[in-house]
Amino acid sequence: MLVTFLTLVNFYTSLTLIPLYVLELGGDSFFSGLQNTLFFLSGVILRFYFGPLGDAKGRRLPFLLGVFVFATSPLLFWLCRDVFQLVLVRLYQAIGLAAFFSTGNTLAADFAAPGKTGLYIGANRMMYPLALLVGPWLGRMVVAGGGYGPWFLVSAAIGAVALSLALAVKVPAVPCKPAQNFLAMIWEAMQVKTLWPILGHVLVVSGAYGVLLTFLPVYLELEAGMANSGLYFTCFGLAGIGTNLLFGYLSDRRGRQGLVVPA
């Protein structure tokens, strides 16, 4: 879980600080949104590859690749001198998004004792709001004190610690499925019509979440005059910490379906 937390600190700070860094490099609000759009779009497409890869080859490779990408991308951001270079780094970081997020919760489930899968996933998911609580606030504070350069170095150091810990994780052995063409697997999954409403809900929620993380820091600091927009995400993260554990526990006791509507 510590690896998850540290990696997500880098993930959330990049989501909330990079839109502001685009303005620092001479871009505008359009490019602030564009780089996050390309980041998420590329990550979604690549997840269709890394998800099946984890099933066929095991979780360790995509898990370590994801941590490595998030550990090294801050140094590449530090070297960027214009918006075009930054977009290229975001596309590189999308590999980490796809690899890490495709295996993170699955790996937590692999560690779970029988009947406690929801609890383990909930505990792992608790790292998401905790990282959101700490990361943007800490990053904005460092940027306010010394600029973006020092934060990218701090972020790289956080990533290096996460990578060191990830290399020491002993991934449980699970039966691997035969390798399949990932496009064929997508087509097969889309034939299950009961998935369509779930995917639709995920699409709507993810869209709102992405807009919030992309444009809210710009709005709070440029329009509302808030000195540290990370404080908003600290409150946002606090609200989610207990919720993840609670819903993980309830999913084991009440089933997953009954929790979808309240979520």
C-alpha positions as YAML, in Angstrom:
chain: A
units: angstrom
residues:
- id: 1
  name: MET
  ca: [0.00, 0.00, 0.00]
- id: 2
  name: LEU
  ca: [2.93, 2.35, 0.61]
- id: 3
  name: VAL
  ca: [4.04, 1.88, -3.00]
- id: 4
  name: THR
  ca: [0.50, 2.73, -4.10]
- id: 5
  name: PHE
  ca: [0.42, 5.81, -1.90]
- id: 6
  name: LEU
  ca: [3.77, 7.20, -3.09]
- id: 7
  name: THR
  ca: [3.01, 6.52, -6.75]
- id: 8
  name: LEU
  ca: [-0.40, 8.17, -6.43]
- id: 9
  name: VAL
  ca: [1.16, 11.23, -4.81]
- id: 10
  name: ASN
  ca: [3.09, 11.72, -8.05]
- id: 11
  name: PHE
  ca: [0.01, 10.94, -10.11]
- id: 12
  name: TYR
  ca: [-2.28, 13.44, -8.36]
- id: 13
  name: THR
  ca: [0.29, 16.21, -8.16]
- id: 14
  name: SER
  ca: [0.91, 15.88, -11.89]
- id: 15
  name: LEU
  ca: [-2.84, 16.17, -12.53]
- id: 16
  name: THR
  ca: [-3.20, 19.31, -10.45]
- id: 17
  name: LEU
  ca: [0.16, 21.04, -11.01]
- id: 18
  name: ILE
  ca: [0.88, 20.33, -14.67]
- id: 19
  name: PRO
  ca: [-2.11, 22.41, -15.89]
- id: 20
  name: LEU
  ca: [-0.59, 25.35, -13.99]
- id: 21
  name: TYR
  ca: [2.89, 24.48, -15.27]
- id: 22
  name: VAL
  ca: [1.54, 24.70, -18.83]
- id: 23
  name: LEU
  ca: [0.68, 28.35, -18.13]
- id: 24
  name: GLU
  ca: [4.22, 28.81, -16.76]
- id: 25
  name: LEU
  ca: [5.62, 27.53, -20.07]
- id: 26
  name: GLY
  ca: [3.54, 30.01, -22.05]
- id: 27
  name: GLY
  ca: [0.48, 27.89, -22.83]
- id: 28
  name: ASP
  ca: [-3.14, 28.78, -22.14]
- id: 29
  name: SER
  ca: [-6.19, 27.07, -20.62]
- id: 30
  name: PHE
  ca: [-6.81, 25.16, -23.85]
- id: 31
  name: PHE
  ca: [-3.42, 23.46, -23.65]
- id: 32
  name: SER
  ca: [-3.88, 22.90, -19.91]
- id: 33
  name: GLY
  ca: [-6.92, 20.82, -20.74]
- id: 34
  name: LEU
  ca: [-5.47, 19.25, -23.88]
- id: 35
  name: GLN
  ca: [-2.45, 17.69, -22.17]
- id: 36
  name: ASN
  ca: [-4.65, 16.00, -19.55]
- id: 37
  name: THR
  ca: [-7.09, 14.84, -22.25]
- id: 38
  name: LEU
  ca: [-4.28, 13.22, -24.24]
- id: 39
  name: PHE
  ca: [-2.88, 11.73, -21.03]
- id: 40
  name: PHE
  ca: [-6.15, 10.07, -20.04]
- id: 41
  name: LEU
  ca: [-7.12, 9.05, -23.58]
- id: 42
  name: SER
  ca: [-3.76, 7.37, -24.15]
- id: 43
  name: GLY
  ca: [-3.96, 5.73, -20.73]
- id: 44
  name: VAL
  ca: [-7.40, 4.29, -21.48]
- id: 45
  name: ILE
  ca: [-6.28, 2.87, -24.83]
- id: 46
  name: LEU
  ca: [-3.11, 1.36, -23.35]
- id: 47
  name: ARG
  ca: [-5.03, -0.26, -20.49]
- id: 48
  name: PHE
  ca: [-6.59, -2.58, -23.05]
- id: 49
  name: TYR
  ca: [-3.06, -3.88, -23.60]
- id: 50
  name: PHE
  ca: [-1.66, -3.89, -20.07]
- id: 51
  name: GLY
  ca: [-4.76, -5.44, -18.47]
- id: 52
  name: PRO
  ca: [-4.58, -8.64, -20.55]
- id: 53
  name: LEU
  ca: [-0.78, -8.59, -20.23]
- id: 54
  name: GLY
  ca: [-1.14, -8.82, -16.44]
- id: 55
  name: ASP
  ca: [-3.47, -11.81, -16.83]
- id: 56
  name: ALA
  ca: [-1.19, -13.57, -19.31]
- id: 57
  name: LYS
  ca: [2.28, -12.78, -17.93]
- id: 58
  name: GLY
  ca: [1.60, -11.95, -14.29]
- id: 59
  name: ARG
  ca: [1.15, -8.66, -12.44]
- id: 60
  name: ARG
  ca: [4.80, -7.95, -11.62]
- id: 61
  name: LEU
  ca: [5.94, -6.58, -14.99]
- id: 62
  name: PRO
  ca: [3.15, -4.00, -15.57]
- id: 63
  name: PHE
  ca: [3.18, -3.10, -11.86]
- id: 64
  name: LEU
  ca: [6.91, -2.31, -11.87]
- id: 65
  name: LEU
  ca: [6.68, -0.56, -15.24]
- id: 66
  name: GLY
  ca: [3.94, 1.72, -13.93]
- id: 67
  name: VAL
  ca: [5.91, 2.65, -10.82]
- id: 68
  name: PHE
  ca: [9.05, 3.24, -12.91]
- id: 69
  name: VAL
  ca: [7.28, 5.59, -15.34]
- id: 70
  name: PHE
  ca: [5.76, 7.68, -12.54]
- id: 71
  name: ALA
  ca: [9.19, 7.78, -10.84]
- id: 72
  name: THR
  ca: [11.04, 9.04, -13.91]
- id: 73
  name: SER
  ca: [8.48, 11.38, -15.50]
- id: 74
  name: PRO
  ca: [9.07, 14.25, -12.98]
- id: 75
  name: LEU
  ca: [12.67, 14.55, -14.21]
- id: 76
  name: LEU
  ca: [11.44, 14.71, -17.79]
- id: 77
  name: PHE
  ca: [8.92, 17.42, -16.84]
- id: 78
  name: TRP
  ca: [11.81, 19.34, -15.28]
- id: 79
  name: LEU
  ca: [13.65, 19.26, -18.62]
- id: 80
  name: CYS
  ca: [10.68, 20.54, -20.64]
- id: 81
  name: ARG
  ca: [11.10, 23.97, -22.21]
- id: 82
  name: ASP
  ca: [7.83, 24.26, -24.11]
- id: 83
  name: VAL
  ca: [4.30, 22.85, -24.17]
- id: 84
  name: PHE
  ca: [5.03, 20.42, -27.01]
- id: 85
  name: GLN
  ca: [7.78, 18.71, -25.01]
- id: 86
  name: LEU
  ca: [5.48, 18.56, -22.01]
- id: 87
  name: VAL
  ca: [2.75, 16.84, -24.05]
- id: 88
  name: LEU
  ca: [5.27, 14.20, -25.15]
- id: 89
  name: VAL
  ca: [6.16, 13.53, -21.51]
- id: 90
  name: ARG
  ca: [2.47, 13.24, -20.67]
- id: 91
  name: LEU
  ca: [2.11, 10.59, -23.38]
- id: 92
  name: TYR
  ca: [5.05, 8.75, -21.81]
- id: 93
  name: GLN
  ca: [3.41, 9.07, -18.39]
- id: 94
  name: ALA
  ca: [0.23, 7.54, -19.86]
- id: 95
  name: ILE
  ca: [2.15, 4.25, -20.06]
- id: 96
  name: GLY
  ca: [2.50, 4.41, -16.28]
- id: 97
  name: LEU
  ca: [-1.18, 5.27, -15.91]
- id: 98
  name: ALA
  ca: [-2.22, 2.24, -17.94]
- id: 99
  name: ALA
  ca: [0.27, -0.22, -16.45]
- id: 100
  name: PHE
  ca: [-0.08, 0.75, -12.79]
- id: 101
  name: PHE
  ca: [-3.84, 1.22, -12.68]
- id: 102
  name: SER
  ca: [-4.45, -2.01, -14.60]
- id: 103
  name: THR
  ca: [-2.68, -4.08, -11.96]
- id: 104
  name: GLY
  ca: [-2.89, -2.12, -8.69]
- id: 105
  name: ASN
  ca: [-6.29, -3.26, -7.44]
- id: 106
  name: THR
  ca: [-5.90, -6.69, -9.03]
- id: 107
  name: LEU
  ca: [-2.67, -7.15, -7.12]
- id: 108
  name: ALA
  ca: [-4.40, -6.14, -3.89]
- id: 109
  name: ALA
  ca: [-7.05, -8.79, -4.60]
- id: 110
  name: ASP
  ca: [-4.30, -11.37, -5.15]
- id: 111
  name: PHE
  ca: [-3.03, -10.73, -1.62]
- id: 112
  name: ALA
  ca: [-6.54, -11.00, -0.11]
- id: 113
  name: ALA
  ca: [-7.61, -13.84, 2.15]
- id: 114
  name: PRO
  ca: [-10.75, -15.74, 1.05]
- id: 115
  name: GLY
  ca: [-13.89, -13.67, 1.58]
- id: 116
  name: LYS
  ca: [-11.96, -10.45, 2.16]
- id: 117
  name: THR
  ca: [-11.32, -9.31, -1.38]
- id: 118
  name: GLY
  ca: [-13.50, -6.21, -1.00]
- id: 119
  name: LEU
  ca: [-11.75, -5.22, 2.23]
- id: 120
  name: TYR
  ca: [-8.29, -5.52, 0.69]
- id: 121
  name: ILE
  ca: [-9.31, -3.58, -2.41]
- id: 122
  name: GLY
  ca: [-10.98, -0.97, -0.19]
- id: 123
  name: ALA
  ca: [-7.80, -0.63, 1.87]
- id: 124
  name: ASN
  ca: [-5.76, -0.22, -1.30]
- id: 125
  name: ARG
  ca: [-8.27, 2.27, -2.68]
- id: 126
  name: MET
  ca: [-7.98, 4.24, 0.54]
- id: 127
  name: MET
  ca: [-4.52, 5.25, -0.68]
- id: 128
  name: TYR
  ca: [-6.18, 7.21, -3.51]
- id: 129
  name: PRO
  ca: [-7.90, 9.87, -1.37]
- id: 130
  name: LEU
  ca: [-4.98, 9.83, 1.07]
- id: 131
  name: ALA
  ca: [-2.57, 10.66, -1.77]
- id: 132
  name: LEU
  ca: [-5.01, 13.27, -3.06]
- id: 133
  name: LEU
  ca: [-5.14, 14.74, 0.44]
- id: 134
  name: VAL
  ca: [-1.35, 15.07, 0.73]
- id: 135
  name: GLY
  ca: [0.06, 15.35, -2.79]
- id: 136
  name: PRO
  ca: [-1.47, 18.49, -4.36]
- id: 137
  name: TRP
  ca: [-1.22, 20.47, -1.12]
- id: 138
  name: LEU
  ca: [2.45, 19.50, -0.60]
- id: 139
  name: GLY
  ca: [3.31, 20.08, -4.25]
- id: 140
  name: ARG
  ca: [1.70, 23.51, -4.38]
- id: 141
  name: MET
  ca: [3.46, 24.49, -1.15]
- id: 142
  name: VAL
  ca: [6.88, 23.50, -2.57]
- id: 143
  name: VAL
  ca: [6.14, 25.32, -5.85]
- id: 144
  name: ALA
  ca: [5.10, 28.46, -3.96]
- id: 145
  name: GLY
  ca: [8.35, 28.37, -1.98]
- id: 146
  name: GLY
  ca: [10.85, 27.52, -4.70]
- id: 147
  name: GLY
  ca: [9.20, 27.01, -8.10]
- id: 148
  name: TYR
  ca: [8.42, 23.94, -10.13]
- id: 149
  name: GLY
  ca: [12.03, 22.72, -10.39]
- id: 150
  name: PRO
  ca: [12.36, 21.81, -6.69]
- id: 151
  name: TRP
  ca: [9.00, 20.03, -6.76]
- id: 152
  name: PHE
  ca: [9.99, 17.90, -9.75]
- id: 153
  name: LEU
  ca: [13.13, 16.85, -7.85]
- id: 154
  name: VAL
  ca: [11.09, 16.05, -4.73]
- id: 155
  name: SER
  ca: [8.62, 14.13, -6.87]
- id: 156
  name: ALA
  ca: [11.43, 12.13, -8.47]
- id: 157
  name: ALA
  ca: [12.79, 11.27, -5.02]
- id: 158
  name: ILE
  ca: [9.32, 10.08, -3.94]
- id: 159
  name: GLY
  ca: [9.17, 7.95, -7.09]
- id: 160
  name: ALA
  ca: [12.61, 6.48, -6.40]
- id: 161
  name: VAL
  ca: [11.48, 5.37, -2.93]
- id: 162
  name: ALA
  ca: [8.31, 3.84, -4.41]
- id: 163
  name: LEU
  ca: [10.34, 1.98, -7.04]
- id: 164
  name: SER
  ca: [12.77, 0.63, -4.43]
- id: 165
  name: LEU
  ca: [9.88, -0.67, -2.34]
- id: 166
  name: ALA
  ca: [8.10, -2.10, -5.40]
- id: 167
  name: LEU
  ca: [11.16, -4.13, -6.35]
- id: 168
  name: ALA
  ca: [11.03, -5.76, -2.91]
- id: 169
  name: VAL
  ca: [7.34, -6.75, -3.18]
- id: 170
  name: LYS
  ca: [6.84, -10.49, -3.55]
- id: 171
  name: VAL
  ca: [3.94, -10.77, -5.95]
- id: 172
  name: PRO
  ca: [1.71, -13.80, -5.19]
- id: 173
  name: ALA
  ca: [1.77, -16.53, -7.79]
- id: 174
  name: VAL
  ca: [-1.58, -16.72, -9.58]
- id: 175
  name: PRO
  ca: [-2.63, -18.86, -12.53]
- id: 176
  name: CYS
  ca: [-1.89, -17.04, -15.76]
- id: 177
  name: LYS
  ca: [-4.33, -17.12, -18.62]
- id: 178
  name: PRO
  ca: [-3.17, -17.97, -22.14]
- id: 179
  name: ALA
  ca: [-2.11, -14.91, -24.09]
- id: 180
  name: GLN
  ca: [-4.80, -13.56, -26.41]
- id: 181
  name: ASN
  ca: [-5.03, -10.77, -28.92]
- id: 182
  name: PHE
  ca: [-6.09, -7.81, -26.79]
- id: 183
  name: LEU
  ca: [-8.41, -6.43, -29.49]
- id: 184
  name: ALA
  ca: [-10.18, -9.79, -29.57]
- id: 185
  name: MET
  ca: [-10.53, -9.66, -25.77]
- id: 186
  name: ILE
  ca: [-12.07, -6.18, -25.96]
- id: 187
  name: TRP
  ca: [-14.56, -7.38, -28.56]
- id: 188
  name: GLU
  ca: [-15.40, -10.41, -26.43]
- id: 189
  name: ALA
  ca: [-15.96, -8.24, -23.35]
- id: 190
  name: MET
  ca: [-18.19, -5.83, -25.26]
- id: 191
  name: GLN
  ca: [-20.51, -8.71, -26.17]
- id: 192
  name: VAL
  ca: [-21.50, -8.92, -22.49]
- id: 193
  name: LYS
  ca: [-24.39, -6.46, -22.52]
- id: 194
  name: THR
  ca: [-24.63, -6.33, -18.73]
- id: 195
  name: LEU
  ca: [-21.33, -4.44, -18.81]
- id: 196
  name: TRP
  ca: [-22.73, -1.59, -20.89]
- id: 197
  name: PRO
  ca: [-24.51, 0.29, -18.06]
- id: 198
  name: ILE
  ca: [-21.46, -0.15, -15.82]
- id: 199
  name: LEU
  ca: [-19.12, 1.22, -18.49]
- id: 200
  name: GLY
  ca: [-21.53, 4.08, -19.12]
- id: 201
  name: HIS
  ca: [-21.55, 5.03, -15.43]
- id: 202
  name: VAL
  ca: [-17.76, 4.82, -15.28]
- id: 203
  name: LEU
  ca: [-17.48, 7.03, -18.38]
- id: 204
  name: VAL
  ca: [-19.72, 9.75, -16.92]
- id: 205
  name: VAL
  ca: [-18.07, 9.73, -13.49]
- id: 206
  name: SER
  ca: [-14.55, 9.64, -14.95]
- id: 207
  name: GLY
  ca: [-15.34, 12.55, -17.26]
- id: 208
  name: ALA
  ca: [-16.56, 14.71, -14.38]
- id: 209
  name: TYR
  ca: [-13.58, 13.67, -12.25]
- id: 210
  name: GLY
  ca: [-11.10, 14.52, -15.01]
- id: 211
  name: VAL
  ca: [-12.63, 17.96, -15.62]
- id: 212
  name: LEU
  ca: [-12.53, 18.66, -11.88]
- id: 213
  name: LEU
  ca: [-8.86, 17.75, -11.52]
- id: 214
  name: THR
  ca: [-7.80, 19.53, -14.71]
- id: 215
  name: PHE
  ca: [-9.53, 22.89, -14.57]
- id: 216
  name: LEU
  ca: [-10.27, 23.45, -10.89]
- id: 217
  name: PRO
  ca: [-6.64, 24.32, -9.92]
- id: 218
  name: VAL
  ca: [-6.50, 26.87, -12.75]
- id: 219
  name: TYR
  ca: [-9.85, 28.37, -11.74]
- id: 220
  name: LEU
  ca: [-9.10, 28.49, -8.01]
- id: 221
  name: GLU
  ca: [-5.75, 30.23, -8.43]
- id: 222
  name: LEU
  ca: [-6.38, 32.49, -11.42]
- id: 223
  name: GLU
  ca: [-10.04, 33.36, -10.98]
- id: 224
  name: ALA
  ca: [-10.86, 32.82, -7.31]
- id: 225
  name: GLY
  ca: [-7.49, 34.06, -6.02]
- id: 226
  name: MET
  ca: [-6.81, 30.99, -3.85]
- id: 227
  name: ALA
  ca: [-3.12, 30.87, -2.91]
- id: 228
  name: ASN
  ca: [-2.89, 27.07, -2.59]
- id: 229
  name: SER
  ca: [-5.47, 25.12, -4.60]
- id: 230
  name: GLY
  ca: [-4.10, 21.94, -3.04]
- id: 231
  name: LEU
  ca: [-6.13, 22.73, 0.09]
- id: 232
  name: TYR
  ca: [-9.32, 21.95, -1.83]
- id: 233
  name: PHE
  ca: [-7.99, 18.51, -2.74]
- id: 234
  name: THR
  ca: [-6.98, 17.96, 0.88]
- id: 235
  name: CYS
  ca: [-10.65, 18.33, 1.89]
- id: 236
  name: PHE
  ca: [-11.70, 16.22, -1.08]
- id: 237
  name: GLY
  ca: [-9.31, 13.46, -0.06]
- id: 238
  name: LEU
  ca: [-10.42, 13.52, 3.58]
- id: 239
  name: ALA
  ca: [-13.98, 12.78, 2.52]
- id: 240
  name: GLY
  ca: [-12.86, 9.69, 0.62]
- id: 241
  name: ILE
  ca: [-10.55, 7.97, 3.11]
- id: 242
  name: GLY
  ca: [-13.14, 6.39, 5.39]
- id: 243
  name: THR
  ca: [-15.57, 5.85, 2.51]
- id: 244
  name: ASN
  ca: [-13.21, 3.45, 0.73]
- id: 245
  name: LEU
  ca: [-12.77, 1.23, 3.78]
- id: 246
  name: LEU
  ca: [-16.49, 1.32, 4.58]
- id: 247
  name: PHE
  ca: [-17.59, 0.43, 1.06]
- id: 248
  name: GLY
  ca: [-14.93, -2.28, 0.79]
- id: 249
  name: TYR
  ca: [-16.23, -3.89, 3.98]
- id: 250
  name: LEU
  ca: [-19.87, -3.54, 2.93]
- id: 251
  name: SER
  ca: [-19.18, -5.04, -0.50]
- id: 252
  name: ASP
  ca: [-18.02, -8.25, 1.20]
- id: 253
  name: ARG
  ca: [-21.11, -8.31, 3.43]
- id: 254
  name: ARG
  ca: [-23.85, -6.94, 1.15]
- id: 255
  name: GLY
  ca: [-22.52, -7.63, -2.34]
- id: 256
  name: ARG
  ca: [-21.17, -5.27, -4.99]
- id: 257
  name: GLN
  ca: [-24.40, -4.54, -6.85]
- id: 258
  name: GLY
  ca: [-26.17, -2.89, -3.93]
- id: 259
  name: LEU
  ca: [-23.38, -0.33, -3.56]
- id: 260
  name: VAL
  ca: [-23.28, 0.87, -7.17]
- id: 261
  name: VAL
  ca: [-26.25, 3.26, -6.94]
- id: 262
  name: PRO
  ca: [-25.11, 5.08, -3.75]
- id: 263
  name: ALA
  ca: [-21.59, 5.35, -5.20]
...
